[in-house]
Amino acid sequence: MKQEKQEKQEKQEKQEKQEKQEKQEKQEKQEKQEKQEKQEKQEKQEKQEKREIETKVEKTCSGRGSRLPMV
């Protein structure tokens, strides 16, 4: 009887530990994904801003015949 109770408890603890680990892994995966999406969004924005600046420079320089290569 005592052994059964102990086995049941160990099984429960093992299950809880596994669930906790899975929950943590899921959370870490989500945080990693969110961080990556945020970074990609930022890089895209920086690229866009850089392009806008180059376009402005190109427009102001085009009158003199000098053109900047597109990046």
C-alpha positions as CSV (number, residue, x, y, z in Angstrom):
1,M,0.0,0.0,0.0
2,K,2.8,2.4,0.9
3,Q,4.7,1.5,-2.2
4,E,1.6,2.2,-4.4
5,K,1.2,5.6,-2.9
6,Q,4.9,6.4,-3.4
7,E,4.8,5.2,-7.0
8,K,1.7,7.3,-7.6
9,Q,3.4,10.3,-6.1
10,E,6.5,9.8,-8.2
11,K,4.5,9.4,-11.3
12,Q,2.6,12.6,-10.6
13,E,5.8,14.5,-9.8
14,K,7.4,13.3,-13.0
15,Q,4.3,14.3,-15.0
16,E,4.2,17.8,-13.3
17,K,7.9,18.2,-14.0
18,Q,7.4,17.3,-17.7
19,E,4.4,19.6,-18.0
20,K,6.4,22.4,-16.4
21,Q,9.3,21.8,-18.8
22,E,7.1,21.7,-21.8
23,K,5.4,24.9,-20.8
24,Q,8.8,26.6,-20.3
25,E,10.1,25.4,-23.7
26,K,6.9,26.6,-25.3
27,Q,7.3,30.0,-23.7
28,E,11.0,30.2,-24.7
29,K,10.1,29.3,-28.2
30,Q,7.4,32.0,-28.3
31,E,9.7,34.6,-26.9
32,K,12.4,33.7,-29.4
33,Q,9.9,34.0,-32.2
34,E,8.6,37.3,-31.0
35,K,12.2,38.6,-30.7
36,Q,13.0,37.4,-34.2
37,E,9.9,39.0,-35.7
38,K,10.7,42.3,-33.9
39,Q,14.3,42.2,-35.2
40,E,13.1,41.5,-38.8
41,K,10.6,44.3,-38.6
42,Q,13.3,46.7,-37.3
43,E,15.7,45.6,-40.1
44,K,13.0,46.1,-42.7
45,Q,12.3,49.6,-41.3
46,E,15.9,50.6,-41.3
47,K,16.3,49.3,-44.9
48,Q,13.3,51.3,-45.9
49,E,14.6,54.5,-44.2
50,K,18.0,54.0,-45.9
51,R,16.3,53.6,-49.2
52,E,14.3,56.8,-48.7
53,I,17.4,58.7,-47.8
54,E,19.2,57.4,-50.9
55,T,16.2,58.3,-53.1
56,K,16.3,61.8,-51.7
57,V,20.0,62.1,-52.3
58,E,19.6,60.7,-55.8
59,K,16.9,63.3,-56.6
60,T,19.0,66.2,-55.4
61,C,22.1,64.9,-57.2
62,S,20.4,63.9,-60.5
63,G,20.3,67.6,-61.6
64,R,24.1,67.6,-61.8
65,G,24.2,64.3,-63.7
66,S,25.8,62.2,-60.9
67,R,23.8,59.2,-59.8
68,L,24.3,57.0,-56.8
69,P,24.2,53.2,-57.3
70,M,21.2,51.6,-55.8
71,V,22.0,49.3,-52.9
